[in-house]
Amino acid sequence: MRRRGVGVLSITDHDTLEAYDGEPDMAAASGARIVRGVEINTTYRGNEVHVLGFGVRRGAEAFEAALASNRAARTERVAQIVRRLNAHGIPLAAEAVAAETRGSSVGRPHVAIALLRAGYVRSIDAAFRTLLARGCPAYVPSLHMTPQEAIDLVAGAGGVCVLAHPGRLTDDGIVDELAECGLVGLEVFYPSHSPSQRSYFRGRARDLGLVMTAGSDFHDPRYNAAGVGMDVDEDDIRPFLDLVL
């Protein structure tokens, strides 16, 4: 981040704030202002809906308990995925998946990386396409809180709620519903959003009164070839920065 000249930094790990255990050191190393953040996995109407919480307090009891519950659900889901892989003739060990987490919340990307490292697939994309995605042999649906519950929890912890990567939703009407339930922002600038999607979600944010945000959704150098971070015009995200800085 220092090499890229980043001025404001937020790490939004899934369902954990552990990245901020060394927050002062992070600020010193990056030379950036830190906005504490988290990405909360939720499920709603058959969609995996990810709610970002920025500027949240640590130690908010209900918030921390909900994150712990999500982490437990993630661990159980991955255990089921590994069992299905084993039944499918792929003897991947749970320990191999855990080794890929590096202390973060475990999830399907870690399974995909473990499969790649063990030589069972040729790419992360192939792991999802042939084994881990909906309809594939090792797919296990996620069961988490609803996005409405996550929005309430983030607000209760003093945070700003943002809907992550809306272009990945299969039901676009969810954006309107969440805007009526306390959603504050929309992640308009996202690596896989096409120019037409960025234009579309820019308009949706304007019409719904939501601030715009950006995120690289960086998981791993092999998973995000473009690397960490995104370049955006400050004017586009200034209303969001004004809320969290």
N, C-alpha and C positions, 0 to 999 in steps of 0.2 A: 504493500500500500504506500509506503514511503517512496519507493522507486517510481510509482505511478503518480505521485503528487496528490494523493487523495486527501481531502480536507475533512470529510465526515465519513465515518465508518460504522457499519452495523453488521454483526455476525448473527444470522438468524438460524441457528441450529434447530432441528426438529425436536420439539417437546422438551427442551432443556435450556437452562441459562448457565450451564457450567462453563461456557466459554468466558464468562465474566468473572470467574473466580480470581483471575489475574488482571482485572480491568485497568488498574493504574499502569501496570507493565505494558499492557496492550496499547494504551494511549502513548506511552513514551516510545515504544518500538515503532509504532506506525506514524507518529507525528500528527495524528488525526484526532478530531473530536469524536468521542464515542457515543453512539446512541444504542442503549441496551435493547436487544430485540430477540424474538423467538418466532418460530414457525410452528403453528399448532395444527396437527392433523385432525380433520373432522370428516364426517360422512353425512351425506344428505341426498335423498332421492336418487340413490345409485351413483352419486358422484363423490370422488375424493376431493374435498374442498379444503384448501390450506389457508388458514387465517394468520396473517402476520401481526404481531404485537410489538410496537415500538415504544420505547420510553417507559417500559413497565418497571415497577418496583420489585426488588427482591424481598422475599420474606412475607409476601401477601399470602396468607394461609390457604384460602380457597384456590387461589391461582396455582400455587406450588403443588397442592394436592391433586389438582386436575392434570397437571403436567406429569406427575408421578404415575397417575392412572393410565395416561396415554402411553408412557414408556413401558409399563407392564403389558399393555395390550400389544405394543409393537414387538416385544420380546416373544410373547406367545405366538403371534402371527408368524414370525420368522421361524420359530421352532416347528410350526406346522408346515411351512414351506420346505424346510429341510427334510422333514419326514416324507413329504410328497416326492421330493427329488430322489430320495433314497429308494422309495417304492418304484420310481420310474427308471431305476438302474443307474443313478448317479450317486455314488457314495460320498457326497460332500459332508464334511463334519461340521457340526454346529460351532466348534472351536475355531474353525477356519473362517467362518463368517464373523464371529466375535472379534477376531484379530484385525479385521478390516475397519472396525468402527473407530479405533484410536480414541476411545472414550466418549464418542458421541452416541446418540440414540440409534439403535440398530434398525435397519429397514431394508427394503428390497435392493436398493443400490449396492449395499454391502454384500448381499447374496450374489448379485451380478458380478461384482468385482472378484469375489472368492471363486466363482465359477470360471471367470477368465483366467485368474492366476493359476488355477489347477488344470487349465487346458481343456475344460469341458465345452467351452464356447470360444468363438474367435473375436468377439467384441461384446461390449456392454449392451449395445443395441440388440445383438443376436440373443443375448441372455433373456432380455425382456420379450422379444418378438416370439421366441420359440418355447420359453419355459415359464416366465414370470407374469406375463400380462394376462388380462381377463380372457378366459377361454383356453388358456394353456395348461399343461399338465400339473404345474406346481403353483398355480394361482390360488391364493387364499384372500377372500375379501377382508378389507379392514373394517373394524367396528369401533368407532370412536364417538366422542361427543358430537353434537350438532354444531354447525357454524354459528348459529344464534347463541348457543351456550358459550362458545369461545369468545364471541364479541362481548358478551356480558362480563366474562372473566377478565378479559384484557382491560375493559373499562374500569372494572373494580380494582385492578392493580395500577390504575393511573396511566394506562397506555393508550396508544392510538391504534385503532384496528384498520388493517388493510387487507384486501382480498388479493392473494397471490395468483400469478399467472392465469388470469381469467380466460385466456385463449385455450386453455386445456380443459375447460368445462364442457361437458356434453349437453348441459342444459343452461342456456344463456339467461333464462329468466331468474336464475338464482341471484344474479347481480342486483336486479331490481328488488327482490325480496330482502336481501341483506342490507341494502341501502335504507330500507324502512325500519331496520332493526338496530341501527347504531353504527353501521359501517362508516368509516371516515375516508378511506382512500382505496385506490385501485392501482395495481401494479401494471401500468400501461407499457412500460419499457422493459422488455423481457427478451432473452436471446432468440427464442423460437417464434416470437410474434412477427408476422410478416408486416411490411409497411402498411398494407391495408388494414390489418388487425390493430396496429398502433393507432392509425387514424380513427378506426371505429371506436376503440376503447377510450381514446382521447375525447371523442364526442360524448360517449356514455358518461365519463367522469364529469364533464361539463354539465350535461343535462341533469345528472343526479346530485350535483353539488359535492362531488368527491375530489379530494386532492389526488394528484398523480405521483406515483413512486416508480423506482427502477430497482431491478435486482438481477444478478447473474445466475442465481440458483446453483451456485458452484458447489459441487460435491467432491470432485476428484479430478486431477489433470486428465485422466483417461475418459472421464465422464463428461467433462466440459472442455473441449479442445480449445475454445476461445480464451480460457483462463478466467480468473476471478475478476469481478467488477464489470461495470458498464459505463460507457461514456454517454452522458446526457447533458443537455443544456440546463444550466442552473435555474434559469427562469421557469422551466417546466416543473421543477420539483421544489421551488422556493416556498410555495404555500405549505407543503409538507414539512420542510425544514423549519419553518416558522413555528410549527406546532410542537416539534420535538427538541429544539435547541434552546 
